[in-house]
Amino acid sequence: MDLTAEPVDLAPEPIDITPGPEDDHRDSDELMPGFEEGEEERPAGRSRRRNIVLGSALVLGLAGAVVLGVAGWQVVREKDARLQTPPKVAGLARDDSERAKATADYLRNAFAADVDLDKSVGAIYSDPADAKRSVLLFGGTTLLWQPERDLDSLFDLVADDTGKVTDLHEVEAGELGGTMKCGTTATDEGALSVCGWADHGSVALAMFPGRTVDDSAALFRQIRATVQTRS
């Protein structure tokens, strides 16, 4: 045996994987279902995220429309409010003395100067059982887009005259709705309970000497049910 012969190359010949002309024009039936020729296949995760984003935007849009609808309904329902100061309300009698009228007019005018109103009212109601528990009421009517803001402005007005209103908090507004808040302010005679309400058609405030905040809130709801009406 001749051991000097050239070695035999046993490696396989390379395979040509370059596509031929017949491979460049695939039949449209061979394309991936749902894709046109030349369209890249989109990852499933990307499509799913897109659907989630679009769905979330739709939900938020519908929720916003509902909120606007509810707010619009409240404005329409509350905007045409009227306030009156009848001779008697919630077991109290209106004080028509010159001194009481002067005090009520002062508070009413101060309030009207701070909040732009169509009509303002003011009155002092005396308690037949105790003259020291008279109620000072003043307020007015107009279209209010932000009732709570205007109510807070009214409490600031009281603070300028009597001292800061402390422990201001929301209380039940009653059937007429809107926002009602109560707190206390210091006077020479002691703590004075102060309550106010505001809706899209009216805003009012009352001072309750000699009464607790809880008693004042309950009495204020009774007063409001009589003095406020809507068209």
URJO-V867148 format. One record per residue. N is the residue number from 1. RES is the residue in one letter. SS is DSSP state (helix for helix, strand for strand, loop for the rest). PHI is phi in radians with two decimals (none if undefined). BURIAL is b if it has 24 or more other ideal C-beta (glycine too) atoms within 12 Angstrom, else e. Layout:
BEGIN
<<N:RES:SS:PHI:BURIAL> <N:RES:SS:PHI:BURIAL>>
END
This chain:
BEGIN
<<1:M:loop:none:e> <2:D:loop:-1.53:e> <3:L:loop:-1.45:e> <4:T:loop:-1.65:e> <5:A:loop:-1.18:e> <6:E:loop:-1.10:e> <7:P:loop:-1.21:e> <8:V:loop:-1.53:e> <9:D:loop:-1.44:e> <10:L:loop:-1.65:e> <11:A:loop:-1.19:e> <12:P:loop:-1.19:e> <13:E:loop:-1.21:e> <14:P:loop:-1.15:e> <15:I:loop:-1.66:e> <16:D:loop:-1.45:e> <17:I:loop:-1.84:e> <18:T:loop:-1.18:e> <19:P:loop:-1.13:e> <20:G:loop:-1.51:e> <21:P:helix:-0.99:e> <22:E:helix:-1.25:e> <23:D:helix:-1.58:e> <24:D:loop:-1.39:e> <25:H:loop:-2.16:e> <26:R:loop:-1.31:e> <27:D:loop:-1.13:e> <28:S:helix:-1.05:e> <29:D:helix:-1.20:e> <30:E:helix:-1.52:e> <31:L:loop:-1.25:e> <32:M:loop:-1.08:e> <33:P:loop:-1.02:e> <34:G:loop:1.54:e> <35:F:loop:-2.16:e> <36:E:loop:-1.49:e> <37:E:loop:-1.08:e> <38:G:loop:1.58:e> <39:E:loop:-1.57:e> <40:E:loop:-1.45:e> <41:E:loop:-1.26:e> <42:R:loop:-1.55:e> <43:P:loop:-1.06:e> <44:A:helix:-1.07:e> <45:G:helix:-1.10:e> <46:R:helix:-1.14:e> <47:S:helix:-1.12:e> <48:R:helix:-1.14:e> <49:R:helix:-1.11:e> <50:R:helix:-1.08:e> <51:N:helix:-1.13:e> <52:I:helix:-1.14:e> <53:V:helix:-1.09:e> <54:L:helix:-1.11:e> <55:G:helix:-1.13:e> <56:S:helix:-1.13:e> <57:A:helix:-1.09:e> <58:L:helix:-1.13:e> <59:V:helix:-1.09:e> <60:L:helix:-1.11:e> <61:G:helix:-1.11:e> <62:L:helix:-1.15:e> <63:A:helix:-1.11:e> <64:G:helix:-1.09:e> <65:A:helix:-1.13:e> <66:V:helix:-1.12:e> <67:V:helix:-1.07:e> <68:L:helix:-1.10:e> <69:G:helix:-1.14:e> <70:V:helix:-1.11:e> <71:A:helix:-1.08:e> <72:G:helix:-1.10:e> <73:W:helix:-1.12:e> <74:Q:helix:-1.12:e> <75:V:helix:-1.07:e> <76:V:helix:-1.08:e> <77:R:helix:-1.20:e> <78:E:helix:-1.80:b> <79:K:loop:-1.19:b> <80:D:loop:-1.64:e> <81:A:strand:-1.71:b> <82:R:strand:-2.30:e> <83:L:strand:-2.07:b> <84:Q:loop:-2.40:b> <85:T:loop:-2.17:b> <86:P:loop:-1.18:e> <87:P:loop:-1.01:e> <88:K:strand:-2.31:e> <89:V:strand:-2.72:b> <90:A:loop:0.90:b> <91:G:loop:1.39:e> <92:L:strand:-1.90:b> <93:A:strand:-2.04:e> <94:R:strand:-1.16:b> <95:D:loop:-1.56:b> <96:D:loop:-1.79:e> <97:S:loop:-1.19:e> <98:E:helix:-1.07:e> <99:R:helix:-1.11:e> <100:A:helix:-1.13:b> <101:K:helix:-1.11:e> <102:A:helix:-1.12:e> <103:T:helix:-1.15:b> <104:A:helix:-1.11:b> <105:D:helix:-1.14:e> <106:Y:helix:-1.09:e> <107:L:helix:-1.14:b> <108:R:helix:-1.11:b> <109:N:helix:-1.20:e> <110:A:helix:-1.11:b> <111:F:helix:-1.16:b> <112:A:helix:-1.13:b> <113:A:helix:-1.28:e> <114:D:helix:-1.62:b> <115:V:loop:-2.14:b> <116:D:loop:-1.26:e> <117:L:loop:-2.08:b> <118:D:loop:-1.41:e> <119:K:strand:-2.64:e> <120:S:strand:-2.17:b> <121:V:strand:-2.37:b> <122:G:strand:-2.79:b> <123:A:strand:-2.83:b> <124:I:strand:-2.07:b> <125:Y:strand:-1.95:b> <126:S:strand:-1.66:b> <127:D:strand:-1.69:b> <128:P:loop:-1.01:e> <129:A:loop:-1.44:e> <130:D:strand:-2.79:e> <131:A:strand:-1.11:e> <132:K:strand:-1.40:e> <133:R:strand:-1.92:b> <134:S:strand:-1.15:b> <135:V:strand:-1.96:b> <136:L:strand:-1.73:b> <137:L:strand:-2.12:b> <138:F:strand:-2.67:b> <139:G:strand:3.10:b> <140:G:strand:-3.02:b> <141:T:strand:-2.17:b> <142:T:loop:-3.12:b> <143:L:loop:-1.42:e> <144:L:loop:-1.95:b> <145:W:loop:-1.43:e> <146:Q:loop:-2.23:e> <147:P:helix:-1.00:b> <148:E:helix:-1.13:b> <149:R:helix:-1.09:e> <150:D:helix:-1.20:b> <151:L:helix:-1.14:b> <152:D:helix:-1.10:b> <153:S:helix:-1.11:b> <154:L:helix:-1.17:b> <155:F:helix:-1.14:b> <156:D:helix:-1.12:b> <157:L:helix:-1.11:b> <158:V:helix:-1.09:b> <159:A:helix:-1.07:e> <160:D:helix:-1.13:e> <161:D:helix:-1.60:b> <162:T:helix:-2.09:b> <163:G:loop:2.17:e> <164:K:loop:-1.04:e> <165:V:loop:-1.47:b> <166:T:strand:-1.86:e> <167:D:strand:0.91:e> <168:L:strand:-1.28:b> <169:H:strand:-2.62:e> <170:E:strand:-1.32:e> <171:V:strand:-2.27:b> <172:E:loop:-1.04:e> <173:A:loop:-1.50:b> <174:G:loop:1.54:e> <175:E:loop:-1.15:e> <176:L:loop:-1.33:b> <177:G:loop:1.27:b> <178:G:loop:1.38:b> <179:T:strand:-2.06:b> <180:M:strand:-2.30:b> <181:K:strand:-2.32:b> <182:C:strand:-2.42:b> <183:G:strand:-2.87:b> <184:T:strand:-2.34:b> <185:T:strand:-2.41:b> <186:A:strand:-1.52:e> <187:T:strand:-2.32:e> <188:D:loop:-1.10:e> <189:E:loop:-1.57:e> <190:G:strand:2.12:e> <191:A:strand:-1.19:b> <192:L:strand:-2.12:b> <193:S:strand:-1.34:b> <194:V:strand:-2.32:b> <195:C:strand:-2.30:b> <196:G:strand:-2.58:b> <197:W:strand:-2.25:b> <198:A:strand:-2.70:b> <199:D:loop:-2.40:b> <200:H:loop:-1.33:b> <201:G:loop:-2.22:b> <202:S:strand:-2.74:b> <203:V:strand:-2.59:b> <204:A:strand:-2.66:b> <205:L:strand:-2.53:b> <206:A:strand:-2.45:b> <207:M:strand:-1.94:b> <208:F:strand:-2.22:b> <209:P:strand:-1.15:b> <210:G:loop:1.32:e> <211:R:loop:-2.25:b> <212:T:loop:-1.30:e> <213:V:helix:-1.10:b> <214:D:helix:-1.11:e> <215:D:helix:-1.11:e> <216:S:helix:-1.15:b> <217:A:helix:-1.08:b> <218:A:helix:-1.13:b> <219:L:helix:-1.16:b> <220:F:helix:-1.11:b> <221:R:helix:-1.12:b> <222:Q:helix:-1.14:b> <223:I:helix:-1.08:b> <224:R:helix:-1.07:b> <225:A:helix:-1.07:e> <226:T:helix:-1.70:b> <227:V:helix:-1.44:b> <228:Q:strand:-1.82:b> <229:T:strand:-2.34:e> <230:R:strand:-2.26:e> <231:S:loop:-1.22:e>>
END
